[in-house]
Amino acid sequence: QVQLVESGGGLAQPGGSLRLSCAASVTIFSINNMGWYRQAPGKERELVAIISRGGTTNYGDSVKGRFTISRDNAKSMVYLQMNSLKPEDTAVYYCWSSMNNWGKGTLVTVSS
């Protein structure tokens, strides 16, 4: 069982940046896809970004051009760099693996 632990959430101002990190309890070399999802209050969980083992990325339409996902297989880490944050980015962000593992989430609040 892979455990995923997110960190880096918090309060940011509109237009600001945050970097989320996800630490996996096992090596992620063999995990095909890693990613981030988010869930805002009263809304369904939605895809933010996914990255393949080889580095191919896919983003949700609402974050394209603003967020960047990356992974460090050697460190078993996945990152989400979030720039140009908007109030509508406010949500709990979850780390995910294609082995169907989920972290407990980290809250991101974008507000002035």
C-alpha positions, 0 to 999 in steps of 0.5 A, a space after each residue: 500500500 502506497 501512502 501519499 502525504 501532501 504538504 505546502 498548502 496554505 493561504 495565498 493572495 490572488 496572483 500569488 504562488 504556492 508549491 505543493 509537495 507529495 511524498 510517497 512511502 515507496 519508490 515511484 519509479 514503477 508507478 505509471 501515473 502520479 497526479 493532483 486532484 482538487 475538491 472545492 466546497 460543494 463541488 466534485 473532485 476534479 483533475 488538476 494535473 497528471 504526469 506519467 513515469 516518462 514525464 508526459 503531462 496532462 492538465 485540467 482546462 482551468 489550470 493550463 498555463 498556470 500550474 506545472 506538475 513535476 516528479 522526482 522518481 529518485 526522491 519519490 516526490 511529486 510537485 505542483 507549482 501553482 502560479 497566478 492563483 485565483 480565488 476559484 483555485 481554493 480547494 483541498 488538493 489531493 495527491 493521487 497515484 495510478 495504483 489508486 492511492 490517495 493522500 489526505 489532502 492539503 488545503 489551499 485558500 486563495 483570498 485577499 
